[in-house]
């Protein structure tokens, strides 16, 4: 069993590759001083970069989990998600309201993808 970890710190790895599957940690925006749409865009850009580094891309995402600090932001987050997601290969997805790690974060997303 081969396991490769990318962007590893003392607490966690941002990306883990096991066999032909890529797992990301929950990804948040680097600049949280934006609205939920701006944060979502930043997160999806980071996910694109992580997947590329792992040898994958958004068309191979199997599952996504999205946490919103306020479910009222669902439509605004989806406006950005819908422009980004691979139209012919949308993943299974869950989206829930949850208290996030810091009040400045409005959205957090993790994905599981194939290679």
Backbone as CSV, one residue per row, in Angstrom:
resi,resn,N_x,N_y,N_z,CA_x,CA_y,CA_z,C_x,C_y,C_z
1,UNK,0.854,-1.171,0.000,0.000,0.000,0.000,0.902,1.237,0.000
2,UNK,0.748,2.085,-1.007,1.542,3.297,-1.125,0.732,4.489,-0.635
3,UNK,1.321,5.271,0.252,0.706,6.501,0.742,1.702,7.633,0.550
4,UNK,1.248,8.704,-0.084,2.089,9.893,-0.277,1.363,11.075,0.340
5,UNK,2.096,11.889,1.081,1.512,13.058,1.735,2.148,14.321,1.168
6,UNK,1.317,15.329,0.899,1.796,16.606,0.373,1.416,17.725,1.339
7,UNK,2.285,18.720,1.416,2.033,19.886,2.275,1.739,19.427,3.703
8,UNK,2.692,18.684,4.236,2.543,18.080,5.560,3.084,18.997,6.636
9,UNK,2.335,19.120,7.699,2.759,19.881,8.867,2.718,18.990,10.088
10,UNK,2.924,19.559,11.256,2.960,18.752,12.476,1.597,18.158,12.849
11,UNK,0.521,18.765,12.359,-0.809,18.313,12.731,-1.486,17.489,11.648
12,UNK,-1.222,17.835,10.375,-1.967,17.197,9.290,-1.288,17.433,7.963
13,UNK,-1.744,16.699,6.970,-1.324,16.902,5.586,-2.485,17.549,4.845
14,UNK,-2.167,18.437,3.917,-3.220,19.054,3.112,-3.754,18.091,2.056
15,UNK,-2.884,17.181,1.605,-3.252,16.206,0.580,-2.638,14.862,0.939
16,UNK,-3.432,13.801,0.803,-2.931,12.442,0.965,-3.348,11.661,-0.276
17,UNK,-2.377,10.961,-0.852,-2.639,10.125,-2.021,-2.438,8.676,-1.582
18,UNK,-3.482,7.880,-1.743,-3.438,6.464,-1.389,-3.861,5.682,-2.615
19,UNK,-2.937,4.946,-3.190,-3.247,4.232,-4.428,-3.604,5.237,-5.511
20,UNK,-4.785,5.113,-6.064,-5.262,6.024,-7.107,-6.313,7.006,-6.598
21,UNK,-6.271,7.300,-5.302,-7.252,8.209,-4.712,-6.542,9.361,-4.013
22,UNK,-7.060,10.568,-4.235,-6.529,11.792,-3.627,-7.538,12.304,-2.611
23,UNK,-7.079,12.587,-1.416,-7.910,13.135,-0.347,-7.348,14.501,0.033
24,UNK,-8.189,15.519,0.063,-7.713,16.797,0.595,-8.252,16.972,2.007
25,UNK,-7.514,17.741,2.778,-8.034,18.192,4.070,-9.110,19.232,3.781
26,UNK,-9.796,19.681,4.786,-10.702,20.808,4.604,-9.891,22.022,4.201
27,UNK,-10.300,22.679,3.131,-9.557,23.826,2.588,-10.349,25.094,2.885
28,UNK,-9.672,26.099,3.405,-10.281,27.404,3.674,-9.540,28.464,2.864
29,UNK,-10.123,29.638,2.768,-9.545,30.751,2.014,-8.305,31.299,2.725
30,UNK,-7.332,31.739,1.944,-6.166,32.419,2.514,-6.537,33.833,2.949
31,UNK,-7.394,34.490,2.173,-7.871,35.833,2.515,-9.333,35.725,2.919
32,UNK,-9.572,35.670,4.209,-10.934,35.506,4.718,-11.687,36.833,4.803
33,UNK,-11.086,37.922,4.346,-11.748,39.229,4.382,-12.617,39.444,3.150
34,UNK,-13.158,38.367,2.601,-14.041,38.442,1.444,-15.352,37.757,1.789
35,UNK,-16.335,37.920,0.918,-17.617,37.267,1.150,-17.516,35.779,0.828
36,UNK,-18.608,35.069,0.984,-18.582,33.623,0.777,-18.214,33.272,-0.664
37,UNK,-18.621,34.072,-1.623,-18.248,33.823,-3.016,-16.755,33.958,-3.227
38,UNK,-16.165,35.008,-2.657,-14.726,35.207,-2.772,-13.947,34.099,-2.087
39,UNK,-14.394,33.693,-0.906,-13.731,32.600,-0.203,-13.862,31.298,-0.985
40,UNK,-15.045,31.028,-1.529,-15.256,29.806,-2.309,-14.328,29.772,-3.512
41,UNK,-14.198,30.885,-4.218,-13.306,30.947,-5.372,-11.859,30.650,-4.999
42,UNK,-11.404,31.233,-3.894,-10.036,30.964,-3.439,-9.836,29.491,-3.116
43,UNK,-10.814,28.918,-2.441,-10.730,27.507,-2.048,-10.675,26.611,-3.286
44,UNK,-11.530,26.878,-4.256,-11.558,26.042,-5.457,-10.263,26.173,-6.254
45,UNK,-9.659,27.361,-6.254,-8.347,27.530,-6.891,-7.297,26.669,-6.188
46,UNK,-7.335,26.640,-4.860,-6.388,25.817,-4.107,-6.627,24.335,-4.381
47,UNK,-7.887,23.932,-4.443,-8.196,22.532,-4.741,-7.691,22.163,-6.129
48,UNK,-7.901,23.049,-7.114,-7.355,22.798,-8.458,-5.851,22.554,-8.395
49,UNK,-5.132,23.387,-7.654,-3.677,23.260,-7.555,-3.282,21.957,-6.854
50,UNK,-3.964,21.612,-5.767,-3.671,20.363,-5.065,-3.906,19.159,-5.972
51,UNK,-5.028,19.165,-6.682,-5.336,18.037,-7.563,-4.303,17.919,-8.683
52,UNK,-3.917,19.049,-9.265,-2.913,19.025,-10.327,-1.605,18.438,-9.809
53,UNK,-1.194,18.888,-8.638,0.047,18.387,-8.040,-0.027,16.879,-7.786
54,UNK,-1.216,16.386,-7.486,-1.405,14.962,-7.207,-1.624,14.140,-8.477
55,UNK,-1.703,14.803,-9.630,-1.920,14.085,-10.885,-3.379,13.875,-11.219
56,UNK,-4.235,14.747,-10.721,-5.672,14.626,-10.949,-6.226,15.979,-11.398
57,UNK,-7.539,16.060,-11.501,-8.200,17.327,-11.798,-9.657,17.236,-11.362
58,UNK,-10.367,18.356,-11.458,-11.735,18.417,-10.930,-12.697,17.461,-11.628
59,UNK,-12.388,17.022,-12.840,-13.271,16.079,-13.524,-13.237,14.692,-12.875
60,UNK,-12.263,14.473,-12.002,-12.117,13.176,-11.346,-12.539,13.209,-9.875
61,UNK,-13.164,14.315,-9.450,-13.627,14.390,-8.064,-14.785,13.416,-7.880
62,UNK,-14.656,12.575,-6.880,-15.682,11.589,-6.558,-16.702,12.142,-5.562
63,UNK,-16.194,12.907,-4.589,-17.038,13.379,-3.499,-16.520,14.718,-2.991
64,UNK,-17.426,15.589,-2.639,-17.074,16.865,-2.014,-17.924,17.051,-0.764
65,UNK,-17.308,17.613,0.255,-18.029,17.989,1.471,-17.810,19.478,1.667
66,UNK,-18.902,20.196,1.847,-18.847,21.656,2.001,-19.494,22.024,3.325
67,UNK,-18.778,22.820,4.097,-19.303,23.351,5.345,-19.474,24.855,5.184
68,UNK,-20.647,25.356,5.509,-20.931,26.788,5.498,-21.164,27.252,6.934
69,UNK,-20.604,28.390,7.299,-20.848,28.906,8.646,-22.291,29.386,8.792
70,UNK,-22.923,29.734,7.667,-24.325,30.153,7.665,-24.985,29.607,6.394
71,UNK,-25.954,28.743,6.562,-26.602,28.096,5.412,-27.303,29.117,4.517
72,UNK,-27.504,30.328,4.997,-28.073,31.395,4.159,-27.145,31.725,2.993
73,UNK,-25.869,31.350,3.097,-24.896,31.597,2.034,-24.886,30.503,0.963
74,UNK,-25.790,29.543,1.070,-25.835,28.395,0.159,-25.894,28.823,-1.305
75,UNK,-26.794,29.729,-1.648,-26.936,30.147,-3.049,-25.702,30.897,-3.547
76,UNK,-25.127,31.756,-2.716,-23.937,32.508,-3.127,-22.730,31.592,-3.316
77,UNK,-22.574,30.592,-2.437,-21.496,29.626,-2.609,-21.736,28.822,-3.887
78,UNK,-22.973,28.380,-4.098,-23.291,27.578,-5.282,-23.089,28.343,-6.582
79,UNK,-23.253,29.649,-6.568,-23.028,30.441,-7.789,-21.586,30.279,-8.261
80,UNK,-20.650,30.233,-7.322,-19.238,30.046,-7.667,-18.967,28.576,-7.971
81,UNK,-19.471,27.689,-7.147,-19.292,26.247,-7.351,-19.797,25.831,-8.736
82,UNK,-20.981,26.295,-9.106,-21.598,25.889,-10.372,-20.782,26.333,-11.587
83,UNK,-20.089,27.458,-11.487,-19.227,27.902,-12.587,-17.949,27.059,-12.661
84,UNK,-17.542,26.481,-11.541,-16.281,25.750,-11.444,-16.408,24.249,-11.708
85,UNK,-17.440,23.637,-11.193,-17.544,22.177,-11.210,-17.532,21.635,-12.645
86,UNK,-16.949,20.446,-12.823,-16.924,19.795,-14.139,-18.349,19.381,-14.505
87,UNK,-18.926,20.062,-15.477,-20.354,19.872,-15.812,-20.698,18.429,-16.187
88,UNK,-19.788,17.740,-16.873,-20.060,16.368,-17.294,-19.705,15.338,-16.229
89,UNK,-19.082,15.787,-15.151,-18.620,14.863,-14.112,-18.835,15.431,-12.709
90,UNK,-20.047,15.856,-12.371,-20.234,16.410,-11.031,-20.089,15.313,-9.964
91,UNK,-19.453,15.652,-8.846,-19.251,14.655,-7.792,-20.492,14.486,-6.921
92,UNK,-20.499,13.428,-6.142,-21.441,13.338,-5.030,-21.049,14.464,-4.075
93,UNK,-22.035,15.086,-3.411,-21.706,16.254,-2.607,-22.636,16.366,-1.418
94,UNK,-22.086,16.814,-0.310,-22.870,17.162,0.865,-22.519,18.592,1.239
95,UNK,-23.505,19.354,1.687,-23.283,20.732,2.126,-24.100,20.946,3.391
96,UNK,-23.428,21.347,4.456,-24.093,21.536,5.735,-23.656,22.840,6.394
97,UNK,-24.463,23.309,7.308,-24.089,24.448,8.140,-23.327,23.931,9.347
98,UNK,-22.220,24.605,9.666,-21.396,24.173,10.781,-20.578,25.349,11.301
99,UNK,-20.303,25.335,12.569,-19.366,26.302,13.127,-17.980,25.922,12.622
100,UNK,-17.263,26.866,12.016,-15.941,26.593,11.460,-14.852,26.964,12.464
101,UNK,-13.602,26.707,12.110,-12.480,26.859,13.035,-12.310,28.279,13.570
102,UNK,-12.666,29.276,12.766,-12.571,30.674,13.193,-13.748,31.426,12.581
103,UNK,-14.257,32.429,13.272,-15.422,33.162,12.759,-15.205,33.818,11.395
104,UNK,-13.964,34.102,11.031,-13.703,34.760,9.753,-13.971,33.847,8.558
105,UNK,-13.975,32.540,8.779,-14.217,31.608,7.675,-15.706,31.417,7.449
106,UNK,-16.105,31.532,6.188,-17.508,31.368,5.820,-17.769,30.031,5.156
107,UNK,-16.715,29.404,4.627,-16.856,28.141,3.906,-15.565,27.325,4.015
108,UNK,-15.726,26.017,4.046,-14.608,25.081,4.026,-15.018,23.919,3.127
109,UNK,-14.094,23.452,2.298,-14.419,22.386,1.338,-13.307,21.340,1.348
110,UNK,-13.698,20.074,1.291,-12.734,18.985,1.087,-13.246,18.122,-0.048
111,UNK,-12.325,17.488,-0.755,-12.715,16.623,-1.862,-11.933,15.315,-1.801
112,UNK,-12.514,14.316,-2.436,-11.871,13.038,-2.690,-11.938,12.835,-4.188
113,UNK,-10.795,12.526,-4.802,-10.753,12.399,-6.265,-9.935,11.184,-6.673
114,UNK,-10.210,10.702,-7.856,-9.398,9.653,-8.454,-8.239,10.268,-9.219
115,UNK,-7.296,9.412,-9.573,-6.163,9.857,-10.390,-6.349,9.317,-11.800
